[in-house]
Amino acid sequence: MSDWDADWPDDADFADDPDDSDEGTETIVCNACGRDVYEEATVCPYCGEFLTVSTSAWSGRPVWWSVVGLVGIVAVILVLLRLVI
């Protein structure tokens, strides 16, 4: 075997490795049609709507989540007031 053949990659080097996934291909859900699209996209390729990404902690949460949070805050305030009085 010559030195040139030794440097040539084997077929195993080209095998699909599940650990070699592209980390930059994450998806988000389109608000209009509900399909997964790449997060770098500005327009949904399926329905044509513009994609908006909200960074709010409350976005995507159901209404009951907000109600439970407010009830919890009120409960803590009442407990603290009771300790002071």
Secondary structure in CASP SS format (residue, H / E / C, confidence):
PFRMAT SS
TARGET T0000
AUTHOR 0000-0000-0000
METHOD secondary structure of the structure
MODEL  1
M C 1.00
S C 1.00
D H 1.00
W H 1.00
D H 1.00
A H 1.00
D H 1.00
W C 1.00
P C 1.00
D C 1.00
D H 1.00
A H 1.00
D H 1.00
F H 1.00
A C 1.00
D C 1.00
D C 1.00
P H 1.00
D H 1.00
D H 1.00
S C 1.00
D C 1.00
E C 1.00
G C 1.00
T C 1.00
E C 1.00
T E 1.00
I E 1.00
V E 1.00
C C 1.00
N C 1.00
A C 1.00
C C 1.00
G C 1.00
R C 1.00
D E 1.00
V E 1.00
Y E 1.00
E C 1.00
E C 1.00
A C 1.00
T C 1.00
V E 1.00
C C 1.00
P C 1.00
Y C 1.00
C C 1.00
G C 1.00
E C 1.00
F E 1.00
L C 1.00
T C 1.00
V C 1.00
S C 1.00
T C 1.00
S C 1.00
A C 1.00
W C 1.00
S C 1.00
G C 1.00
R C 1.00
P C 1.00
V H 1.00
W H 1.00
W H 1.00
S H 1.00
V H 1.00
V H 1.00
G H 1.00
L H 1.00
V H 1.00
G H 1.00
I H 1.00
V H 1.00
A H 1.00
V H 1.00
I H 1.00
L H 1.00
V H 1.00
L H 1.00
L H 1.00
R H 1.00
L H 1.00
V H 1.00
I C 1.00
END
